[in-house]
Amino acid sequence: MPIEQRVIAQPKIGAGKIGGGSTAPAAEEAGDGKKKKGKKGGKKKLLLIVGPVLLIVVAAAVYFFVLAPKSGAAGEAATPAPSPGVVLTIDPISINLAEGHYLRLGLALQLTDKVGEKEKPDPAKALDAAITLFSGHTVAEVGDAATREQLRAELEKTLAELYDGEVMGVYFTNFVTQ
């Protein structure tokens, strides 16, 4: 007579989980009787870490977009504009223009209040910048009021850079073409 063999109470391989592995009761028995932390404990840790980080990021965004001082008009109000100081008058010079004409140009530099009365800057830089800017223009160009104001603004910008912010304005005290 044939003998029939049966295996009783052995879990099937891969039973209980998709993708294989042992069942939860078998995992408990393998350890020292303590249950392993499931996904619930991991989620709590993640929430405890991500929550404050997210809060800091939101607070920083609110500060930069809402509370931080704006650049432009409001930013300029935070740093006061320089106050006018003494005016340095420079003797007139003759500058060669195009087509054999010349320009007799006198300048006065509006200095800022941070420049002391005794330490007036050397006017040679201002004269050199004016000669470089006006040389080669025609009489019609320098005689036109709009072009003259454009040249004055350009000279003012150049002098502010050359004198490290000590000059805040340029005045033409003599302006004769021939």
Secondary structure, DSSP 8 states (H G I E B T S, - for coil): --------S---TTTTSTTS---HHHHHHHTTS-----HHHHHHHHHHHHHHHHHHHHHHHHIIIIIS--SSHHHHHHS----EEEEEEEEEEEEE-GGG-EEEEEEEEEEETTS-SS----THHHHHHHHHHHTT--HHHHHSHHHHHHHHHHHHHHHHHHTTT-EEEEEEEEEEE-
